[in-house]
């Protein structure tokens, strides 16, 4: 991958990284605030528990994407960005445009989704 394209992806990934850091921080704060709410009855407790579980799940998803974004930025630094971590073939440009933190080419991603990797 040429330096110009890698630089464009680096900027895009850094923007996503900042967005995810803000989301994770906000979700953590919302979870703490849900803990502080005084619950009155069983319905309030159930709604509070559901809110906390939803926020935890959302935060976990964002943290996983953040980890993949950080790994992609490391691959750019290491000169291996755009190369599938499994088969070491080039990741399709359209895939990188859609998911710039993609670790696998389409074929290897399909295998991973099926549990074959």
N, C-alpha and C positions, 0 to 999 in steps of 0.2 A: 504494500500500500504506500502511495506516495505521501510525502510530508504534508502537503496541502490538505488532502482528504483526512489524514490522521489528526491534523490540527482542528479541522471542522468538527470531527467527532469528539475530540477532547473538549472543545467548548460546549458542545451539546451535552456531553456527559457531566461536565461540571455544573451546568445549569440544573440538570436533573438531580444531581447530588445535593445542591443547595435546597431545591424544592423538597426533596425527601427528608433532609435534616429538619426543615421547618415543620413538615407534617408529623414526623416522629415526636418532635418536641411538643407540638400542640396536642397531639393525641395523649402523650404522657401527662400533660397538664390537665387535660379533660378527665383522664382517669383518676387523677388525684382529687379533682373537684367532685367527681361522682362519689368518692369515698367520704368526703366531708359533708355531703348532703344528709341532713337528718331524716331518717326514714321513720314513718309513722306506723304504717300497717304492713300487712303481708304483700299487698299489691305494690306498694312503694318499694319494698325490699326486692321484689321480683323484677320490677322495672329497673331498679338500680343495678341489680346483678346482671341483667341482660345488657344494659348499657356498658358496664365494665367489660363484659365478655366480648361484645362487639368492638369496643375500642382496642382491647388486647389483640384480637384477631387482625384488625386493620393495621395496628402498629407492627405486628409481626410480619405481615406481608410487605409493608414499606421497608422494614429493616432488611428483609431478604433481598429486595430489589436494590437497596442501598449497598449491600454487600457486593452484589453483582456489578453495580456501577463502579464501585471502588476497585474491583478486580479488573474491569475493563480499562480503567485509567492506569492501573499498574501494567497491563499488557501494552498500552500505548507507550509508556515509558520504556518498557523492555523490548519494544519493536516487534511484538508478536500479535498485536491487535489485528483482527480480521482473519486470523488463522484458527480453525477449529481446534479446541483443546483435546479432542478425542482422536480424530483421524489426521489432523495436521494439514488438511486441505483448506483452501480459501473459503471463507464464509461468504455467501452470496451477498452482493452489494444491496439488493433490495431488502434482504433480511436485516442488515445493519441499519438501513434507513428506518425500518419499522421498529427495530429493537436494538439500539446501539450498544447495549450491554450484553448482547447475545454471546454465549460461549461456544455454541455448536453450530455447525452447518445444518441445513434443513434435514438432511438424512439422519445425522447423529441425534438431532433433537427429537425426531420421530422415534428413534430407538430408545432414547431416554424416557420419553413419555410412555412408551410401552413397557418400561422396566427392563429393557435389554442391555442397558449400559450401567 
